[in-house]
Amino acid sequence: MNSLERYVLVLSRVLVATIFLLNGLGIVSQAQAIKDLLDHGTPASLVPFLMLSARTLEVVAGFCLALGIYPRLAAVALVVFMVPTTFVAHSFWQVAGTAAFTPQLVNFLKNTAMVGGLLFIAATKSQPTLLPRTSRANGRE
């Protein structure tokens, strides 16, 4: 793998990780996600646990993706999280003919594009790390 390919793979992982990090760290409001959970019948006592679990996964997997620490595993974990979340939170087919249709469709398609990027990362065997290895670490291999 040449250096351009390495940089592109690292950059693509960092770009994909950004949205998960912003969501997980609470920079992007999660008020709509909480409302969606409650609207779908999730018990109110369970919502804080689900939100904490989702945020923890997004932060841990986001940092793993960005830094190249088990990036394929992180990508698979995020796919497992994203697929049901996308179908539950952005069910555009249920709001056809209303003002909510277009935003829900756009968010559904955004999430499917993110899943596509994550699948691409998961399928790419040789994933470079964000920070190059030190010469001492290379000497042990």
N, C-alpha and C positions, 0 to 999 in steps of 0.2 A: 504494500500500500504506500503510495507516494504521499508527500507531506500535504499537498492540496486536498487529497481525499480525506486525510486525517482531520484537517481543519474543517472541512465541510461537514463531516460526520459529527464532530464535536459541536460546531455551531448549530446544526440542525437539532441536536439533542437539547442544547441550552434553550433554543427558541421554543421547542415543544414543552420543556419543563417550566418555562416562565409562567404560563397560565395556571399550572397546578400550584406553583409556589405562591403566586398572588392570591389565589383562592384559599389555599391552606393557611396562609399567614393572616388572613382576614383583611387584606388590602382591598379585595373585591367584596362587596357586601354579600352576605349570605342570607339576608332577610327573605328573599324570594324562595330560596331553597327550603328554609324553615316553613314558609307558608305552604309550599308545594307538599311537603311531608305531612303537614297537618290536614291539608285539603284531601289527601289521598287516604286519610283515616289512620295515620300513624298515631299511636297514643302519645299525648303531650309529654308524659314522663319519659318516653323513650327518645324523643327528638334530640335533647342535649347529648346523649350518648352517641347517637348516629352522627350528629354533626361533628363531635370531637373525633370520632373514628374516621370519618371522611377527611377531615382536615389533617389528621395525623398521617394518614396514607398519602395525601397529596404532598405534604411537606417532605416526608421521608423519601418517597419515590421521586419527587421532583428534584431533591438534592442528589439522589443517586443517579438520576438521568443526567443532570447537568455536570456532575463531577466524573461520571463514567464508572461508578461503583456498582457493579452488577446491573448495568443498564438494561440488559435484556429481561432480567427478572422484574425490574422496576416497571418496564413497559408492559409486561404481561399483567402485573398487578393492577396497573392503571386501566388496562383494557377491561379486566374483570369488573372493575369499579364503574367504568364509563358506560358499558353497554346497557345494564339495567337502569342506570341513572338517566341515560338519554331517553329511553323509552318511557320511563315514568314521568320525568320532569318536562319533556318536550313532545307530548303526544299531540302533534298538530292536527291529526286526523279527527280528533274529538272536538276541535274548535273550528272546523271548516265553516266558512260563511260568516265568521265573526272577525272583529278587529284584531283578535289575538292570533289569528291563523298565520299571518306572515312572520311576526316575531318568533313564534314557536317553530315554524318551518326553518327559518334562518338558524336558530339555535340548534335544532336537530341536525341540520346539515353541517354546522360548525363542529358539533361533537363527533359526527361520523368522519369528518376530515381529520380530527384529532386522533380518533381511533385508527384511521389509516396510517397516520404518521407513527403512532405507537407500534402498530403491527410491522411497519417497515423497520423500525429500530429493533424490535424483537427478532426479526428474521435476519438481521445483519450480524453475522458471526463475529467478525473482527471489529470490536468497538474500542477506539482509543480513549484514554483517560483525558480529562481536562488539563490536569497538571502533568508535565512529563516526569518520568521516573528519574530519581537521582542516580548518579553513577554508582553509588554504593549498592543500591537496590539491583541495578543491572548486573553487578559483579556476583551476586548470589544466585542468579538463575543459571 
